[in-house]
Amino acid sequence: PPGQPLQQPGEASVDAARRLVPRLAGGYLPVQGPPGSGKTFTAAAVIVDAVRQGRRVGVSAPSHHAVANLLDAVCERSGAEGAGVRVLQRTSGGGRACAPLVETAGDNGRVLAALDAGEVDVVGGTPWLFARDELAGAFDLLVVDEAGQFPLANAVAVAAAADNLVLLGDPQQLPQPSRGIHPPGAGASALGHVLGDDDTLPPERGLFLSRSFRMHPAVCRFVSEIAYGGRLGADPACEHQLVDEGPVVAGAGLRWLPVTATGNRTRSPEEAAAVAGVVRALLGRPSTDCHGHRRPLTIADVLVIAPYNAQVAELESVLPAGARVGTVDRFQGQEAPVVVYSMASSSADDVPRGIDFLFSLNRLNVAVSRARTLAVLVCNPALLHTRCHRVEQLRLVNALCRFAESAERVDAVAAPV
């Protein structure tokens, strides 16, 4: 009934999606999936169900890579269920598709021919494919992944391709870079437009995937508080995730490593040295995953994140070979047992792009939520005393202060050779 929660009491989110999508009648279902909440799993379940029901499905996303990731999940679920879903992906020269169940098409003519001949159940492509006039009304269902980064204008353009629309994503993570100039409101993402000023989808307007299968409860609690109004909880199995005792950091949850320096804008050798000490202290340390399996940590188990490319270069110069180092943007969609986030700037006065960039809630959310077990923040204590000039900035700075307040403070050590 109108005004009532879409998800029934005690109903799993994926079951709610599978129940609601077949009932769409010329409408849309928004689904907000926070980090590690099973958004891709849910989308694949909905798509395979739709094919079993004799429906033709389109899959779109901002990039070929994102489309391929969802098609990977569709292939996996189709194989597990013996559904025999026939999948075609429109790729570009640099695009990739999953094997072996996916056929690729290098041009739009091949896609149209396959649709006309009834040779395909699921077609994947970027908005450039689905916005074409020839595809108007060609699908029963269009699933848009990463709808929190999918421009509203693109969503309007592709919507004509299908009778029904599912929007999956999370506007609380990093937005898609904007290159155009749009009327007020049109520059929002598709899912961001649906949310409006809300951090999460109200229960009567869409589905919020409220359980993270990635983060330890101590990590998830912070992410939920700053970005999701306290609605996101950790799956109980994630509580098993631990890093064994040892120097610098251990256990699970949030750690704050303060590093005092002056005059650093986008590069901090002092923070890089501290990060190197953390990483080297962790290598070879036994850790436990959510299934209770134990193994030593390797360099691939630690994500080292920075807001600036200059700090990425500084970190790469002092970390062991093979270290996973990059900006927040690079690691969106990835995860690891341990995340180390180096903020680099010595104070708000040294921040070159303004505090809105460095203190961005979306940026902090993405950085911390990559962690399954430990999230380590390395920053100058002076950042916690940043003066705010707008009301909106209070929330940004408060989130960083909240991390430091909630975290266990640790001290830097010299990186072992």
DAJODA-V519616 format. One record per helix or strand of 3 or more residues. SS is the DSSP state (alpha for helix, beta for strand). FROM is the first residue (numbers start at 1). TO is the last residue. Records with the same first field share a line. If there is no record, write none. Layout:
BEGIN
SS = FROM-TO / FROM-TO
END
This chain:
BEGIN
alpha = 13-21 / 39-52 / 64-81 / 108-116 / 127-130 / 133-135 / 152-159 / 190-195 / 217-227 / 236-240 / 269-282 / 299-301 / 309-318 / 328-331 / 348-350 / 355-358 / 361-369 / 381-385 / 391-406
beta = 28-33 / 57-60 / 87-90 / 102-105 / 122-125 / 139-144 / 162-169 / 207-209 / 253-258 / 286-288 / 294-296 / 302-306 / 324-327 / 336-342 / 371-379 / 408-410
END
